[in-house]
Amino acid sequence: MLSLKLPQLLRVHQVPRVFWEDGIMSGYRRPTSSALDCVLSSFQMTNETVNIWTHFLPTWFPELESPGFSKVLRTAAFAYPFLFDNLPLFYRLGLCWGRGHSCGQEALSTSHGYHLLCALLTGFLFASHLPERLAPGRFDYIGHSHQLFHICAVLGTHFQLEAVLADMGSRRTWLATQEPPLGLQGTVATLGLAVAGNLVIIAAFTASLLRAPGTCPLLQGGPPEGGAQAKQQ
């Protein structure tokens, strides 16, 4: 009968320093985990389990190649949608600037305010590492900043879409008189560019996944000093 053993979890001093998170003392996965261990750990209570299920795609593999670049990518993953989805709002403000009410200005949806608040909270939580910095070890599994910023990001996306839909509904008539509607060719071209961009990103990260984790210079050698003592504890 096939039996699966859950991967062993490590404390902070048992993993290379590059994987340390401020205030998170336990629940770390082994950096050289096999593909099976990664899948099994998704159903095990680690300090990343909630992140995996709220974000759906773990960011462990990119961190093996370049942890600093990985953090930039994760930040851009939230900053880019914020800027892109708000292009209609920025365009509207620029178009109406100094023209009074001649361009069909109406009261902005309150969802814009909620979206901005969630976006600011997301950035603050991601950069501050609160509350785990104030109480190291108490939020290793539930309640640390990574989980909270995921929740704020999801809420922010919801309010963002609500605001865009409200603006489109209230200004559809005015917009139709200002710009010609986007035809089938323009729609297909835009969709094609989006799909092509996503395929390039998928191909780039798939190529990095195919490389053996053991070749990563960050994983060469044993854990930093103190790892053996932490293991004995």
Phi and psi in degrees as a GROMACS rama.xvg file:
@    title "Ramachandran Plot"
@    xaxis  label "Phi"
@    yaxis  label "Psi"
@TYPE xy
-74.2806  128.856  LEU-2
-127.506  137.393  SER-3
-111.917  133.595  LEU-4
-105.254  127.992  LYS-5
-67.1825  144.085  LEU-6
-62.7955  150.143  PRO-7
-74.996  137.434  GLN-8
-95.298  151.555  LEU-9
-118.318  158.463  LEU-10
-90.7067  169.703  ARG-11
-58.9089  -36.7179  VAL-12
-81.4934  -0.250317  HIS-13
-96.6696  -1.16695  GLN-14
-120.11  155.661  VAL-15
-55.7528  146.953  PRO-16
-56.9329  -29.9031  ARG-17
-63.2008  -20.0231  VAL-18
-95.4581  -0.975941  PHE-19
-68.3847  142.148  TRP-20
-117.502  134.295  GLU-21
-56.5629  124.725  ASP-22
82.8648  -6.04816  GLY-23
-99.7652  112.905  ILE-24
-101.525  -19.2541  MET-25
-147.508  179.071  SER-26
80.5667  20.0369  GLY-27
-82.8231  143.569  TYR-28
-87.3279  155.428  ARG-29
-68.7139  128.003  ARG-30
-59.453  -27.5109  PRO-31
-99.7577  31.3736  THR-32
-60.9431  146.228  SER-33
-76.3614  170.809  SER-34
-61.0295  -38.8031  ALA-35
-64.9496  -41.3598  LEU-36
-61.8389  -38.3358  ASP-37
-63.3312  -42.1046  CYS-38
-66.2913  -45.4569  VAL-39
-63.4993  -37.0146  LEU-40
-65.9737  -18.7172  SER-41
-67.3967  -19.9502  SER-42
-110.242  16.0595  PHE-43
-119.456  146.74  GLN-44
-79.8062  95.859  MET-45
-113.209  -179.551  THR-46
-78.0781  2.65967  ASN-47
-118.191  -2.76601  GLU-48
-58.9779  -47.6809  THR-49
-64.3796  -37.2492  VAL-50
-62.2215  -42.6199  ASN-51
-62.0786  -44.1682  ILE-52
-79.9481  -22.2321  TRP-53
-89.5638  -26.0607  THR-54
-102.175  -20.9986  HIS-55
75.8977  -39.6124  PHE-56
-113.876  114.77  LEU-57
-67.1852  155.404  PRO-58
-110.215  23.0298  THR-59
-67.9902  -45.3413  TRP-60
-64.5521  -44.9484  PHE-61
-60.0601  -30.1421  PRO-62
-68.7033  -24.5153  GLU-63
-64.076  -37.5055  LEU-64
-78.5216  -45.3606  GLU-65
-159.005  92.0021  SER-66
-57.6572  -40.9304  PRO-67
-65.0009  -44.4798  GLY-68
-65.9774  -33.7491  PHE-69
-62.2421  -40.3562  SER-70
-66.6532  -36.866  LYS-71
-62.4156  -42.1672  VAL-72
-64.1484  -40.8845  LEU-73
-66.9108  -37.8752  ARG-74
-65.4644  -43.05  THR-75
-65.527  -28.7861  ALA-76
-63.0925  -25.1763  ALA-77
-99.4818  -34.0388  PHE-78
-69.9459  -40.3159  ALA-79
-63.665  -49.3899  TYR-80
-60.639  -35.1859  PRO-81
-61.0745  -47.2941  PHE-82
-70.221  -43.8056  LEU-83
-65.0769  -45.8843  PHE-84
-69.9976  -18.4929  ASP-85
-96.2163  3.39869  ASN-86
-55.5706  -41.6787  LEU-87
-60.2179  -36.91  PRO-88
-69.3634  -44.318  LEU-89
-63.759  -41.2143  PHE-90
-61.9008  -41.888  TYR-91
-62.9657  -44.6035  ARG-92
-64.2583  -41.3  LEU-93
-67.0344  -38.0016  GLY-94
-68.719  -36.7064  LEU-95
-90.3272  -7.07245  CYS-96
-62.7647  120.841  TRP-97
78.3125  6.94956  GLY-98
-108.246  10.4804  ARG-99
63.7645  -134.275  GLY-100
-105.179  14.2437  HIS-101
-70.6045  -17.5005  SER-102
-102.147  16.0489  CYS-103
82.9853  35.4995  GLY-104
-67.524  133.621  GLN-105
-128.622  171.517  GLU-106
-63.045  130.985  ALA-107
-67.4321  147.944  LEU-108
-63.4376  143.165  SER-109
-62.8677  -20.0266  THR-110
-62.4133  -28.1987  SER-111
-61.5682  -42.3239  HIS-112
-65.6015  -43.7663  GLY-113
-63.7585  -38.3789  TYR-114
-63.8193  -44.6631  HIS-115
-63.0688  -40.9657  LEU-116
-61.316  -45.6617  LEU-117
-63.8324  -37.6394  CYS-118
-64.1294  -43.0402  ALA-119
-65.2818  -41.387  LEU-120
-64.0164  -38.5413  LEU-121
-60.9297  -48.1854  THR-122
-64.3672  -40.2621  GLY-123
-63.4162  -46.2995  PHE-124
-65.608  -39.0215  LEU-125
-65.8779  -35.4721  PHE-126
-89.2396  -28.3971  ALA-127
-89.8143  -22.8161  SER-128
56.7746  40.526  HIS-129
-103.658  143.691  LEU-130
-96.0862  0.085999  PRO-131
-65.0717  -23.685  GLU-132
-67.4099  -28.0216  ARG-133
-82.2648  -24.2449  LEU-134
-143.113  74.8295  ALA-135
-55.4501  132.145  PRO-136
93.8088  -19.0733  GLY-137
-84.4683  -19.9757  ARG-138
-121.288  30.3234  PHE-139
-62.6837  -37.1472  ASP-140
-107.62  -38.2415  TYR-141
-133.255  131.372  ILE-142
97.1685  3.93876  GLY-143
-81.8169  169.889  HIS-144
-61.2363  -34.5991  SER-145
-62.0339  -40.7315  HIS-146
-68.418  -42.6913  GLN-147
-65.1953  -38.3403  LEU-148
-72.2924  -27.8329  PHE-149
-63.2683  -44.0238  HIS-150
-63.5231  -44.7751  ILE-151
-62.7856  -36.8575  CYS-152
-66.0055  -40.8718  ALA-153
-65.3443  -44.2009  VAL-154
-63.3996  -40.7093  LEU-155
-61.515  -40.4071  GLY-156
-63.5958  -39.5115  THR-157
-61.3574  -49.9644  HIS-158
-66.0702  -32.2757  PHE-159
-63.5674  -46.4376  GLN-160
-66.5133  -38.9632  LEU-161
-61.3854  -41.3914  GLU-162
-67.026  -42.5341  ALA-163
-63.3672  -43.8678  VAL-164
-63.9363  -39.0007  LEU-165
-64.9263  -41.7512  ALA-166
-65.1077  -42.6477  ASP-167
-63.3622  -41.3527  MET-168
-67.3495  -39.5789  GLY-169
-78.4256  -20.8012  SER-170
-120.777  14.8638  ARG-171
-58.7457  -44.3532  ARG-172
-63.6266  -45.8222  THR-173
-64.9104  -41.8033  TRP-174
-63.1398  -36.0824  LEU-175
-65.3769  -26.7417  ALA-176
-86.1266  -13.0541  THR-177
-97.0168  -39.7154  GLN-178
-130.098  144.675  GLU-179
-66.3506  145.616  PRO-180
-64.8619  149.601  PRO-181
-74.0141  121.655  LEU-182
-80.5048  -177.744  GLY-183
-62.9769  -42.4789  LEU-184
-62.5797  -43.1677  GLN-185
-65.3318  -38.37  GLY-186
-64.6958  -46.1175  THR-187
-64.2868  -39.7598  VAL-188
-64.346  -43.1141  ALA-189
-63.8905  -43.5177  THR-190
-63.0176  -40.3458  LEU-191
-62.8477  -40.4165  GLY-192
-63.9257  -40.8636  LEU-193
-64.421  -44.4698  ALA-194
-64.3186  -43.2786  VAL-195
-62.1314  -41.9863  ALA-196
-62.4233  -41.8169  GLY-197
-66.0288  -37.9026  ASN-198
-65.1444  -37.567  LEU-199
-63.4435  -44.1762  VAL-200
-62.8198  -45.1746  ILE-201
-61.2554  -42.8573  ILE-202
-64.0595  -40.1198  ALA-203
-63.9674  -44.9151  ALA-204
-77.0875  -29.2305  PHE-205
-64.8251  -38.8886  THR-206
-61.688  -38.5136  ALA-207
-70.8944  -30.9019  SER-208
-69.3951  -29.7457  LEU-209
-73.9986  -17.6944  LEU-210
-77.134  142.144  ARG-211
-64.5391  132.133  ALA-212
-58.712  -27.1384  PRO-213
-65.7889  -17.6851  GLY-214
-80.4966  -9.11254  THR-215
-71.3357  123.939  CYS-216
-62.4167  -24.073  PRO-217
-67.8785  -22.0709  LEU-218
-102.705  3.23842  LEU-219
-72.0644  139.448  GLN-220
83.7481  -178.037  GLY-221
-88.1897  -176.003  GLY-222
-69.4379  163.312  PRO-223
-66.3878  170.043  PRO-224
-57.5455  139.823  GLU-225
100.426  -13.7437  GLY-226
-66.3502  -42.5495  GLY-227
-63.9458  -39.8039  ALA-228
-65.9698  -39.8396  GLN-229
-64.8541  -35.2615  ALA-230
-65.8796  -39.5313  LYS-231
-66.3031  -31.0496  GLN-232
